[in-house]
Amino acid sequence: MNHQRVAITAKAIQVLNQLKEKHGDLIFHQSGGCCDGSSPMILEKGEMYLDDSDVLLGQLDGVNYYMNQDQFDYWKHTHLTVDITVGRGSSFSLEIPLGVRFIIHSRLLTPEEDEVLNKR
């Protein structure tokens, strides 16, 4: 079975496709710091410096989803689903001018998922 750490809702894919049309190649990055806290931000590829401390969790509709290693240590036992909600966030994420923002829903990994994804 193919286990994944991240998924995306159909509503969020609609917004993601609008952003891809306007901005081209994109990345998701989930930080744990300023602005909307641990909300995922979407940025133009190359607009954010990624280094060895950024973990690639997966791809959502062709867009890489990264998280900083420090944040990943807290979230590694969860499955994340990216969704969209109405309202302006307080981040630099590209969807903000559309009057919506990306959010995450999380759940604990099943024991099988945890074993595979965290190599136990």
Secondary structure, DSSP 8 states (H G I E B T S, - for coil): ----SEEE-HHHHHHHHHHHHHH-SEEEEE-SSSTTTT-EEEEETTSS---TTEEEEEEETTEEEEEEHHHHHHHTTEEEEEEEEES--SS--TTGGGTEEEEEEEEE--HHHHHHHTT-
